[in-house]
């Protein structure tokens, strides 16, 4: 349940052919499997009484 003041992120991964992502040696890196062009980005959202506030600026 989303409550007022809750802050969360949505982190989609989009790929042109990969069906899976494998973790790298650190806590941040993922590798596409099979290898394919892949992007990841993050949206930060705050739940408010009047609806969501999206904090991430469009690039």
HUBELNOR-V998598 format. One line per field, one symbol per residue. psi: psi as a letter, one per 20 degrees, with the letter a starting at -180 (. if undefined). burial: 1 if it has 16 or more other ideal C-beta (glycine too) atoms within 10 Angstrom, else 0. Layout:
psi=???
burial=???
//
This chain:
psi=ppqpipprqpnqppqlhqiqpqqaiajhpqpqorpqpqqqrpppqpprhjrqooipqp.
burial=00000000000000100100000000000001000001000000100000000000000
//
